[in-house]
Amino acid sequence: MRVMSYNVHSGIGMDGLYDLERIVRTIAQADADIVGLQEVDVHFGQRSRFEHMADRLADRLGMSVYFAPIYVLPPSEGREEERQFGVALLSRLPIRKTANHQLTRLSTQEASALPEPKPGLLEAVLGAADRQLRVYVTHLDYRTDPAVRRMQIGEMLQLAGVHTDPVLVIGDFNARPDSPELAPLFSAFPDSWTAVGADAGHTFPADQPDRKIDYILASGHLRTIRTHTIPGTASDHVPIVADLEFADRADKESEETEEVKGL
């Protein structure tokens, strides 16, 4: 099972140009089964040609999609569609259930000076083989002060930490791996890159990556096989990819192999 996290920067590359086909090619290159996207525009504005990015990506890639807006704003002048911005999930696996949960946020679209609940924590239950997989896609606060991120992580753990089925947490956390506020999240859901990554796994900025702020976390039900990034400048981030397997299935296959060897 291949998983990808990609902040697509509203389809705008490091050259400042909107080109969703570059994003399509990057995702297709990964050949991922599950893709968590951040900074997705839906009829948001001229910067992304008022396109429904989530639907267009799903159509071009032949995948199912669920979009979870963080912001839903009035239409632009002369248009009828609400302007939306948020996170999305693309999946080759059946999407059985979805929800858009609230997290504490400092708005980037409103003049509010205080953190307040806003949607944009995507949850989806996927059908994977003979079991289900619970996936969260998130985009945490970008500010240097970690206070809001710390609140967001606590809220995420209250939601994701209660489940007994396999869980993935995918997203742009806007914090480096050694950031103290991330420690509780890593304790509950280990970082797939740390498990097997051969290098630092830098994901930002795309033209000269010097820090890792994008993650694929997996509960103990899942085992990481390998990870990698995909170089390119279609966005201001490079995507991160992880190959995972269900741990109990891997253990069973290992036991069966040992039995065959013993014959």
N, C-alpha and C positions, 0 to 999 in steps of 0.2 A: 504494500500500500504506500503510494508516494503522496506526500503532503507538501504544500508550498505556501509560503507567506510572502505577500508582495504589496507594498505601498505604491500605488500606481500614480500618485501625484496628479490626479485629475486627468491622466493621459498626457501630461506635459513632460517632455524630456529635458535633459540638461541643456539642450539648445534653445529652450524656451518655446518650442513648437508643440502643438497638440497633434498627436498621431496615434490613434488607438490601435492601428494595425501593428505598430511596433510592440505594443503590449500583448496583442494577440500572438505574435510570433514568439515572444519571450515565454509566455505561458505554454504555448504548444511545444517549444523546445524542451521544457521541463517534463512534459508527458505525465503530469500529476493527476491523481484521482480526486484530490481534495485541495482546493485553493482558497485561502483566506485573503481578502483584498481590503485595503484601507484607502481612504481619500478617493472615494468613488462618487462621481457626479451623476445626478439624474435630473435632466432638464435644468441644470443649475445656472448656466449662463453662456455667454459667447466664448469664454475660455475653452469650453469643451463642446462648442457648437450646439448647445442645448440638447445633446444626445442623452439617451438613457444608456449610460455606459454599462451597467450591469447586464441588461437584457442583450445589448449588442455583443458583449463578450461571450455570454452564454450561447448565443446563436452561432457566432463564428466558431466556437470551440466545441459545439455539440454537447454542452453540459447543462445540468439543472442549475437553477440559481435562486438564491434568496437574498434580498437587499434589506438592510436594516438602517434606516436613516438616523443620523444624529440630529440634523437640522431639517425642518420642513418650513419653508419660507413662502411668502406670497409670490405669485407669478411675476416674471419680468414684464415690463410694459409691452403691451401688444401681444402677449402670449397667454395661454390658458393653463398650462401645466404648473403645478407647484414646483418650486426650486428645492431640490433635496441633495443632501451630502451625507455620506456615511460609510459603512462597511458592507461587505458582501461576501457570500460564499458561493463558489462554483463547485459542483460535485458530479462525478460519474456514478456515485452510489445514490440510491433512492433517498430523497429527503422526506422523512416521515412526519416530523414535527418541527415547528419553528417558534421562536419568540424573540422579541426585541426588548431587552431589559434596560432599566435605567442605571446610570452611574453618576456619581457626583462630578460635575464639570464646571469649569470656568469658560463661559461662552466666548467663542471667537466671532460671533455674529451679532451679539447684543451688547448693550452698554452695562449690563449687570456687573457689579464689582464683587459679588459674593458667589461662592460655589453653590450650585443648585442641581437637583436631579435632572438629567437629560437622558434620552434613550441612546442606543448605539452599541450596546453589548449584545452581539448576535449569539443566539443559541440555536443549534439544530441537532436533531437526532437523525442519524443516517443508518440505513440498512447496510450492514457489512457482513457478507457471507451469512452465517447462521446466527448472527448476534447484532446488537446495535452499538453504535459509536456516537458519543455525545461530543459536539464540537462547539467551541466558543471562539468568536473572532472579535478582536478588540483593538482600539487605538487609544492609548493612554495619554495623559496631559503632557505637553511638550515643554513646559516651563522649567527653568533651572531649579526653582524651589520645589522639593519633592512632596510637599504637603498634600496636594490634590492627588497625585499618583498614589500616595500611601492610602488615602481614603478609597480610591478606586480599587486598589488591590484587595483591601479588606472586604469590600462589597463583592468583588468577583469570587473571593474564597467562600463567602457565605453562600453563594449560588452554586458554584462548581464543586466545592469541597464536600457536599453532602451526598454525591452520587456514588453508587457502587459499580456502575458500568464503566467501560473504558472512556477516558476523557482526553481531548486535545484542546489546548489553549494556544491560539494562533494570533500573532499581532505585532504591531509596532508599539513597543513599550516606551519609546523615547527615553531610555535609560540604558547605561552600560551594564554588563553582567555583574560588576562589583558594586553596583548601587545598593545601599542598605535596604531601601524600600522594596526591592525585588526579592530579598531573601525568603520571606514567608511564602511567596508564590513558588519559588524554586523548591522549597521544602515539600510542598504538596504535589507539585508537578515538575519533575526534573527537566532541565533544558536538554533537548535532543542533541544539540550541537556539542555541549559539554561532554555528553556520553561518549561520542566517537569522533568529534571534530579534530582534524589534523592541524588546523591553524586557528587564527583568532576569529574567523567568520565575520569579518567586517562587512557591513551592509550600507554604510552611509558616509559621505556623499558618493553617489554612483560613479562619478568620474575619477575620484581618488579615495576610495573607502578607507577610513581610518578609525572607525568605531562600529561596534555591533549594537544595534538597537532594535533589531527585528528577531522574532523568536518563534519556535515551534516547541511547545512544552507537551509532555505526554505523561499520563498517569502510569502507575506501576503495571497496569494490565498490558502495556505496550512496550516493545523492545525496539530500540533504534539500531538499524543495520549500518546506515551510512548517511552522511549529510554533505551538502555542497551549496555554493552560491553560483549564480549565473551572471557573469560580468555583462555590462551593457549600460547604456545611458538613455533608455526609453523612458525612465522615470528618474527622480532624484535618489531613489533607493535601488539597490540590487536585490533580487528575490533570494530567499533562502529555501532550500529543499531538504526534506528528510524522508528516507525510506524506513518504514516501520513494519512490524509484524506483531500479531497478538502473542503475548509471552507464553500463555498456556499451550497454544498450538505449536510454537517453536519447541517448547519442552517435550511435548508429545512426539514430535517428529524426531527429536534427538534420541528419545528413549527407544523409538522404533528402529532407528539406525543402529543403536548399540545392540539391540536384540538380534538384528540381522548379522552383525559382525560376530555374535557369539554362536551362530549356527555352525 
